[in-house]
Amino acid sequence: MKAIAGRHQVICSKHYPRDFQQETIIQENGYPLYRRRDAGQSFIIQGKGTARGQQIIIDNRYVVSYNPYLTWRYKAHVNVEICGSIRAVKYIHKYIYKGGDQATVHLKSEKDEIKRYLNGRYIGPTEAIWRIFEFKVHEELRSVTHLAIHLPGEQAIYFPDGLNRQELQEQIENSKTTLTAFFSYHHQYSDGRELLYHEFPAHYRFISKQGWQKRVRAGTAAIGRIWSASPFMGEKYYLRLLLTVVRGPRGFEDLPTVGHECYNTFKEVCVALGLLENDGEWIATFTEGQNYASGYALRQLSTTALQYDTIIRPVDIWNQFKDSFCDDLPHYLASGLIMLPDNALEGMEDVHYDYGLYLIQQLLLEFNKSLSDFQLPLPVLH
């Protein structure tokens, strides 16, 4: 409602407040005069905008025409008017008498270098090279199938509330992910074993409650995209790496096997297949560092490498350089600065190695505590 502020009052452009009216009167050429009863009920509000600082008495004269059913039906105010005058006919048919469409022509110079530069900014290098090579601008692209990645027994399972134990167990057994269904298909059928996990959607389609089915119609192939995994996720990252090179696995138990040799972790399999770099750079770093760095400094360096999971085989690194890592600890233990039981060092020549592992473990715990929000896995030395 537009209001015009006068010197002493505010006048509404829509002619509110209206006069009280005992009965509705349909005028011959104008809006109807709707019934507005003088019920004697009113309340005072503080004016806003141009009416700020004024007190306005609100009664039935301020009520806009409405229909109770339409207001309830659409949960919003709907202004309702009786269209029974000649003005309604004029409003409906006025567009017929407006004449033909007209165009506005604006003449401008094409030598405006500034506008040409700004317009050229809207075409990026990707689109430019696409058009230079005359590739298709409009083309129906294939759909993308997102492929799940999870460790054994860590898949997400959705179920409604109120299930008993047996129903919940059935829900768990019948639930399928793209990964578990991928293993099940290779376990039951022999076709498609030459395909990698991300290549599978190009020839098969996934149905949530049934699993993978071979595509019948040509031209319906999809693009497979495995969810990303960070190296900080540990075994989940190495599982994803294996699925990009291993063809036709029948289950999680097939992945840790290379030839006739079985490994304990997915990470060890990646090392055996050459998917991960070896620890040659770290070996060279510790070999050079042990000539001038103290055991304390080498422990700090090894902790940094373990924090970011960059050492492939930490046990081998420890066995090769443990003397350098702990070269300061025998004297430290014998100095009496650490409370030890009597004769604790007698017959225990390797106690400083255990203490060195303890110190490295404490450094890792302090690091993980400071970054607990990131849920980083704690590397463990065996």
Secondary structure by P-SEA (a helix, b strand, c coil): cbbbbcccbbbbccccccccccbbbbccccccccbbbcccccbbbbbccccccbbbbbcccccccccaaaaaaccbbbbbbbcccaaaaaaaccccccccbbbbbbbbbccaaaaaaaaaaaccaaaaaaaaaccccccbbbbbbbbbbbccccbbbbbbccccaaaaaaaaaacccaaaaaaaaaaccccccccccccccccbbbbcccccccccccccbbbbbccccccccaaaaaaaaaaacccccccccccccccccccccaaaaaaaacccccaaaaaaaaaaaaacccaaaaaaaaaaaaaacccccaaaaaaacccccccccccccccccccccccccccccaaaaaaaaaaaaaaaaaaaaaacccbbbbbbcc
